[in-house]
Amino acid sequence: MYFVKKALMTAEENSGDARRIVEATLKDIEQRGESAVKALAMKYDKWDQDFILSDEKKARLIASVPQSVKDDINFSYEQVSSFAKAQRNSIKEIEYTSSAGVRLGQRIIPMDVAGCYVPGGRFAHVCSAIMSVATAKMAGVKTVVAATPPRGTSIDAATCYAMDLAGADIILEMGGMQAIATMAYGLFTGKKANIIVGPGNAYVAEAKAYLCGTGKCTIDVFAGPTESGIIADDSADPMTIAIDLVSQAEHGSNSPVWLFTDSKELAEKVNRLVPQIIADMPDPEVPGAAWRDYGEILVCESREELCKVNDMYAPEHIQVIAKDLDWWIKNLHSYGSLFLGEGSTVAQGDKCSGTNHILPTKKAGYYSGGLNVHKFLKIYTYQEINTKDASEISAAASRLSRVEGMEGHARACDWRLQKFFPKQKWDFTVYQHPTYKY
C-alpha cells in the first residue's frame, strides 16, 4: 500500500475557537431569549423582519419559482419520500409472551417536534430541505420547524417551495447558530425541538453538538466538511473518476476526496487528469484547494486491502467503480452512503436518487449511518408480568440483585414472591461477595 498523492492537511479541524464562540452565544440566547436572537440576526444577516414566514409571503415566493424547477423538486421529493416511507415500514411494533410468561412489547412513537436546518451561503440547498423535512414527515413527526438563512429580503424561493412541498409546518427565515438555538429552545414558535437535523457550517455543527451534549435535544450526526471516496479497479474509466472527485471537491476548500485503487496505472492517470478538470471549472479555486490540501490517491495490493482502507477512512460517500459489485456490498462495512457502478455518482444521491444526503463525516461512519426515518422515531419497550407468573422472574431478579449488591432491588422482588406465593419457601440469603487478593 502506498500513496500516489498524499494530503497536505488532515480533515481533523481545530474547532476550539468555534466551540468557544458557540458556547458563549448559546448561553446568552438561553438567558436573554428572543432579544439575543434578534440582535444576532441583525448582526449577521441585517435582518429586522419577522422570523416566521407568513402564508402570504410564502405564496409569493412559491409563485416566483419556474414550473420546470418545481417539476425537478417534485421528482426529488417523490424519490426521497418513497424511500423514507419504505424505511418507516421496515420497522414495526412487536409483542410476544416469553417462555417465563412475561408479556413484552415494543412501541414506535414519532418525535413531537423536529427542527430541520437548511444551510445557505455559497449554494441554495434546495435538496437538503427535502432530505430533512420529508424524512421527518414520513416518520410521522407532528410538527416540523424548518429554518434557512435569508438572502436579502427573503429566503431562497426554490428552497421555500421545497420546504413547503416536503411538509414543513413552520418556516423560519433565519440562519446560523441562532437558528439552531431558536429551534432547540422553541423561541418565536413555542415548539421545542426533540431533534435538530441538517448540515451547516462549523458554527452550526458546533451548536448542534453543544445542545446535544447539554441534553437540550438530540441531533442527526456530528457533521464536518463533505468527504468522498472512490474505490476503483483496472476496469474503471479514469476520466469518470477524475470528474467525480472534482465534483465533490466543489463543496469546499476543506472537503477531502480520495481514490483507493489496486491499479497503479489508473492512479497515475487520475492524478494527471484531476488538475486539468479543475482548471476547466468556472471557479477552480475551491476544488483546487480541496484537491491540493486534502486529496489523496492510495494504491493497494488487493480488493481485501481496499476494503480495510475504506473502513479505516469511513468516508461520508464511497463510490465503487469495479467488477463484482455485489462483493463490495457484502465486504464494505464503514461509510455514510454507498454508490455502486459507473452509472452512479454522489451528485445523484445529493439531489434526488432517493437515499438521504445528510451523512456522517470525520469517521463517524464507523459507528453510525446517516439521517433516516428511524432517527425521528422513539422506540419504547413495555412489559407486563402477571402475578400468577411472577415467580420465576422475581426469584431470578432477586438473586441477581444480590449478586450485584443491590439489596433494595432484591427486596422489591422478595416482596412479590411472599405476597403472590405465600405457601412457597424462598431463599433470601444475602450474596457474599468474595474478597479478592491482588
N, C-alpha and C positions, 0 to 999 in steps of 0.2 A: 504494500500500500504506500503510495507516495502522492505528493501534490504536484500537479502541473501549474496550478496557480493557488497561492495561499493568501488568505485575507490579511490585510494590514492591521485591521482592528477587529475586536471581538464584538459580538452582538450584545454582550452584557453592558448595559448602560449604567453610569453612575447617576442614580436618580435621587441622591441625597438632597440636593437643592430643591428639586421639585417637591419632594416629600415634605420638607420643612415648610415651604410656601403653602402647600395644600392643607397641611395640618392646621396651621395658623388661620387660614382663610375659613376652613370648615368650622373651626371652633367659634370664630367670630359670627358666622352665619347661624350657628346653633344658638348663640346668645342673643343676637340682635334680630334674627329672623329676616323678614321680608325687606326691611330697610337696608340690610347689608347686601342683599341680592341686587336691589335696585342700584346701589352705588357701584357694584361690580359691573353690572350691565352697561351703565353709563361710561365707566372707565374703559372697558374693553371693546364694546360694540356701539358706543354713542347712542344707546337705546333708552328712550324715556316714554315709550308707548306701553300699552297693556301687554302683559306676557301671554295671556291665554288668547289664542287665535279665535276671533269671533266667527260665527257662522257666515256672516256677510263677507268678511274679508277672505275667508276660506273659499267661498263660492267664486269670488273674483279671481283668486289665484288659480283655482282649478280651471276656470273658463279660459284662462290665458295659455293653457298647455295645449299644443297642437294635438290633433287626434292621432296622428301617426306615433307620437311619443306615448300617448295614453295606451295605444294598442300594444306597444312593446312592454310597457309597465304591466299591463294586464296579463301578458304572456308570462312574465316573470312571476307575478303573483300566483297564477294558476299552477306553475311548476312547483314553486316553493310551498304553497299551502297544501297541495295534494300530497307532497312528501311528508310534510308535518302531520297531516291527518293520518297517514299510514303509520307514522311513528306513534301517534297517540293510540291508535288501535292495537299496537303491538304489546301494550302493557295493560293488564286487566286486573280488576278486583278479584280476590280469591277468598274462599272459605272452606275449611275442612275440619274434621274431627280427628285428633291424633290417636295413636294407639293407647295413650293413657287417659283418653276421654276428654281431652281439652279441646274446646271449640276455638279455632284460630282463624284469623282473617286479616285481610289487607284492604284498606280503603285508599282511593286515589282522589285527592282533593286539589283542584287548581288553586293557585295563589289568588288572593283577593285583588291585589294591585301590582302591576308591573310597570317599571319605568324604562322606557326604551330611548336610548340616546343615539342620535343620528348626526355624525360629525359634519362639519362644513369645511372651511379652509380652502385648500387648493382645488378641491373637487366637490361637486354636488353628489352626495352619496345616496342617490335615489334608491338603489337596491338594498342598502343597509336598512332602510325603513321597512322594506318588505321582509327581510330576513328576521328582524326582531319583532315587529308588531304582528305580522301574520302568524308567526310561530307561537307567540303568546296567546293569540286569539284561538288558534287551533287547539291549544292546550285547555282552553276553557276559562282563561283569566277574565274576570268580570270587567275590570277597569284597566285600560292601558293608557298611561300618560306618556306621550312621545315629545321629545324636545330636540330642536335643531337650531343652530345659530342663525340669526337674521343676517341678511345681506342688504345693507342699506335700510330701506323702509319695510322690508318683509323677509320672510324666509323664502327659500327657493321654491318656485311654483311647482315644478315637477316632483320635488320631494314632498311637498304638501299633498299633491294628488296621491302619491304612493302611500303616505301615512293614512290618508282618509280611506283609500281603497282597502288597505290591509286591516282597517278596523280600529284605528286609534280613537279613543273616546275623548281625550283632551290633547290638544296640540299646543306646546309651549314654544313661543318664539324666543328662544334662549339657548345659549351655548356655554361651553366651558365647565369648570368645576362648580360654578354657581348653579348650573342646570342640574348637575348630579346631586348636589346638596338639596336643591329645591324638591326634587322627586323623592329623595330619601326622607326628608322632614315633612313632606306634604304641604309645603308653602304654596300660597295662592290657590291651591286646589282643594285642600283638606283631605287629600288622598296620599297617605304614606305608603311608599312602595315596599313590598316584601322583597322584591328583587330588582336590581338595575342591570340592564344588559346593553351591549352595543360597543363598538370600537370608538377610539378617540385618541387625542394626543397624550403626551406624558402626564399632563396635569389631570386630564380626565381619568386616565388609568390609575394614577395615584389616589385620586378622590374616591374612586370605586373601592380600591384596596383598603383605604383608611376606614370608610364606612362599614365595610365588611368586617374588618378587624376589630372595630369597636362595637359590633353587634347591632348596628342600625338596620342592616338589611343584608341579604346575600347578593352575590353577583354571578355573572356567567363564567368568565375566565379572567385570569390575570394576564392582561394583554400588553404586548410590546410591539415593536416595528414588524411589519409584514415580512415573512420569510418564505422562500420557496426552494424546493429541491427537485432535481430531475435524476432519475435512475435510467441509464441507457446502455444498451449493448451495441455490438458492431452492426446490427441491423437498422439502427436509428439514423435518421437524416440529420446531419449536423446543423443545417440551416434552421430546421424546425426547432431544435434545441436552443440555438442562439437567440432566435426571435422570442421564444417563450421566456428565457432568462431575462432578456431586456424588458419584456412586457411587465414582469413583476418588479424589476428594479425601479420602474417608474413610480412605485408607491412612495418612495422617499430615499433620501441620500444615505439613510442608515438601515436600509432594507437588505438583508443578506439574500443572495441567490447562490445556489450550489449545484454542481454537476457531479454525480457519482457514476463512474463507468468502469467497465473492465476492458475497455479498448483504448490503448494509448493513441492510436491514430485518430479516433473520434475526438478524444480530449484535446489534441493539438489543433484540429480543425476548428473546433468550437472556440478555442482560445484565440484564434486568429479572426474569427467571424464576429464575435461579440463587439469589439471596438468599432468595427465598420458599421454595424447595425445601430449602435448608439450614436455615431456621428451623423446618421441619416434621420435621427429623431428630430421633431420640431424644437424640442427643448432637451438637448443632450446633457445638460449639466447634472440633473438629479440622477438619472440612471448611470451616468458616467462616474459620479462619486460613489454610488452604491456598489458598482462593479469594481472600481479601484480599491475601495476600502474594505468591502465585505464579501466580494465574490470569491468563490473557490471552485477549483476543479480537482477532484480526487480520483486517482486510478487505483482500482482494487484488483485482486487476483481472481476472484470468483464471485458468483452471484450470492453465495452464502456470506462472503465478506461484505458485499454491498448491503445486505440486509442488516448486518451488525452496525455498519456505519450509519445507515439510515436511523436505526433505533437509538444510536448514540446522539445524533443530531435532533431527532424527533421533530422534523420540520412541520411548520404550520400546514403547508401544502407539499405533497410529493407526487410528481408525475412519474409514471413508468412507461418508457418507450422501449420495449424489449420483447423478446419472444416469450411464449408461455405465460400469458398474463395471469391466468388462474393460480399459477405457482406463487406469484408475488402477493396476491390477495391473502394466501394462507401463511406466508412467511414474513410479511412486514407487520410489526406489532406496535410501533410508536409513531404517530403522526396526527395531524389535525383532520385532513381530508385527503383521500387518495384518488388520483386521476389516471385512468388506465388507457394506454394505447395512443397512437399519434393523433387520432381524431379528437382526443380530449385535451383541453388546456385549462389552466387555472382561471383564465378570464371568463370562461363559461360558467364555472362554479361561482365566481364572484358576482355574476349578474343574474343568471336565470336557469341554470341546469336543474335546480330543484333542491340540492343539499344546501346547508347553511354556510355562509362565508365568515361568520363570527367564530373564530377558531383559536386554539391555544398556541402561544408562541413561547420563546425562550425555554424550550424543552419541556413545557407543561404537558405536551402530548404524550409524555412518558407515563403520566398518571391520569390524564383527563381527555375526554373528547371535547368537541366544540358545542356551541349553542344548539339545543334541540328541545323538542316539546317537553321532555322529561325534566328539564331544568325548571320549568314553571309548575311542576306538579309536586305536591306534598304527599308522600307515601306513608300512611299511618297504619299501624297494626292494632288489633284488638284481640282480646281473649276472654273466654268465659269458662270457669271451672265449676261445674255443677257440684253442689255439696255432697252428693252421693258418690261422686267420682274423684273426690279431692284427696283421698288417702295416699295414693302413690306419689302424686305431685308434691303434696305438703310434706310427706316424710322425706323425700329426696331433697327438697329445698331446705328443710330444717337441717339435715345433716351437712349439706354443702355450706350453709351459712356458718355453721360452727367450724367447719374446716377453714373458712376464711376469717374466723374470729369475730363474726358479727352476731352477737348473742341476741340483739333486738330483732333482727331479721328471723332468726331461728324461732324465737318465741311467738312471732306472728303466725308462723306455720304450726307450731306446737298447739296454740290455742284452737286452731281449726281441727286438728286431729282429736283433741279432747272433746270439743263441742259436738262434732259431727259423728265421731266414732267412740263414744264413751265406754263401750264394752271391750274395746281392744286395749292391749297394753303397748305402750310406746317407750322407746329408749331415748330419753332426753339428755344423755350424757354429754357433758361439755368436752369437745375435742381438745386434747392436749397437744399443743404444737411442740414438735421435737426441738431440743436445744442443739444447735449445730456448733461444732468447734472448728475453727479455721486455722 
